[in-house]
Amino acid sequence: MTIMDDAEQQTPVGQDRLQAALAPLLSRRSANALEEPGPDDRQLEALLEAAATAPDHGWIRPYRFVVVRGDGRQALGRALVEAAMEADPLLDAAVAAKLAAKTRIAPVMVLLVASPDVTHKVAVWEQVATASCAGFGLVLAADLAGFGAMWKSAPWLAGRALSGLLRLTEHEQLLGWVNLGTRAGTGPTRRPAEARLLTTRLDGDTVLPWG
Ligand SMILES: Cc1cc2nc3c(=O)[nH]c(=O)nc-3n(C[C@H](O)[C@H](O)[C@H](O)COP(=O)(O)O)c2cc1C
């Protein structure tokens, strides 16, 4: 039995309808090459509202977004380089230039900050997981809305320069950013993940392959 057969048996949704419903998700592709226009503020607010539907144990909203456009991108670029140099004072100039360039790729960047409530009974790791879900929600929402989106990061996302610029508090953590804009060019086609190979099932106390 395949996973899809199983889904068909357990739900009132037929296979055709299931595949049609999943098509936008299965065909989603991150967009490396982006151009203007990016989402305007009203569109962005709708995308962020969608992102904020992330599963959230305790309704803590343990994340926040920082929208970066225009001059803000230069300031962020400088802070990324400073953050890298805090960690590695001998940072290669070419690496520094590449880091700064990361902020010039997209019309809009949305920085994703995990902002856990460390006094809450819900574990911090769960809250960071929620923040990560919000990141995927934003990528997915943008893609569904017809924008190009890609979650990006840098090897150095901590340090005084970044926490100062973004006013990060002690327990906050930058999880990277989502680049947003109009898709420019097509990316490679993703190979199917073959989820069945990532999946096992518990049969009594035995773990078996699924499908
Ligand atoms: C936290 C996080 C950080 C990432 N940082 C980068 C990055 O800096 N550069 C990059 O090329 N891809 C990065 N990725 C991966 C891309 O966003 C993207 O998922 C990957 O290229 C696969 O493409 P797809 O989303 O179309 O399957 C990151 C993903 C996550 C979740």
PDBQT file of the ligand as one rigid body, heavy atoms in Angstrom, charges set to zero:
ROOT
HETATM    1  C1  LIG A 301      17.311  28.506   8.249  1.00  0.00    +0.000 C 
HETATM    2  C2  LIG A 301      17.599  28.381   6.787  1.00  0.00    +0.000 A 
HETATM    3  C3  LIG A 301      18.649  29.076   6.248  1.00  0.00    +0.000 A 
HETATM    4  C4  LIG A 301      18.977  28.948   4.901  1.00  0.00    +0.000 A 
HETATM    5  N1  LIG A 301      20.027  29.654   4.393  1.00  0.00    +0.000 NA
HETATM    6  C5  LIG A 301      20.352  29.535   3.091  1.00  0.00    +0.000 A 
HETATM    7  C6  LIG A 301      21.414  30.301   2.532  1.00  0.00    +0.000 A 
HETATM    8  O1  LIG A 301      22.044  31.137   3.187  1.00  0.00    +0.000 OA
HETATM    9  N2  LIG A 301      21.721  30.106   1.239  1.00  0.00    +0.000 N 
HETATM   10  C7  LIG A 301      21.035  29.203   0.458  1.00  0.00    +0.000 A 
HETATM   11  O2  LIG A 301      21.369  29.061  -0.713  1.00  0.00    +0.000 OA
HETATM   12  N3  LIG A 301      19.996  28.497   0.953  1.00  0.00    +0.000 NA
HETATM   13  C8  LIG A 301      19.633  28.650   2.243  1.00  0.00    +0.000 A 
HETATM   14  N4  LIG A 301      18.585  27.935   2.748  1.00  0.00    +0.000 N 
HETATM   15  C9  LIG A 301      17.872  26.967   1.872  1.00  0.00    +0.000 C 
HETATM   16  C10 LIG A 301      16.937  27.642   0.880  1.00  0.00    +0.000 C 
HETATM   17  O3  LIG A 301      16.063  28.540   1.540  1.00  0.00    +0.000 OA
HETATM   18  C11 LIG A 301      16.087  26.604   0.103  1.00  0.00    +0.000 C 
HETATM   19  O4  LIG A 301      15.188  25.979   0.932  1.00  0.00    +0.000 OA
HETATM   20  C12 LIG A 301      16.941  25.547  -0.586  1.00  0.00    +0.000 C 
HETATM   21  O5  LIG A 301      17.762  26.165  -1.537  1.00  0.00    +0.000 OA
HETATM   22  C13 LIG A 301      16.073  24.479  -1.273  1.00  0.00    +0.000 C 
HETATM   23  O6  LIG A 301      15.248  25.054  -2.229  1.00  0.00    +0.000 OA
HETATM   24  P1  LIG A 301      13.673  24.789  -2.200  1.00  0.00    +0.000 P 
HETATM   25  O7  LIG A 301      13.140  25.539  -0.995  1.00  0.00    +0.000 OA
HETATM   26  O8  LIG A 301      13.167  25.309  -3.490  1.00  0.00    +0.000 OA
HETATM   27  O9  LIG A 301      13.497  23.309  -2.064  1.00  0.00    +0.000 OA
HETATM   28  C14 LIG A 301      18.205  28.095   4.082  1.00  0.00    +0.000 A 
HETATM   29  C15 LIG A 301      17.117  27.428   4.618  1.00  0.00    +0.000 A 
HETATM   30  C16 LIG A 301      16.804  27.577   5.947  1.00  0.00    +0.000 A 
HETATM   31  C17 LIG A 301      15.599  26.854   6.503  1.00  0.00    +0.000 C 
ENDROOT
TORSDOF 0
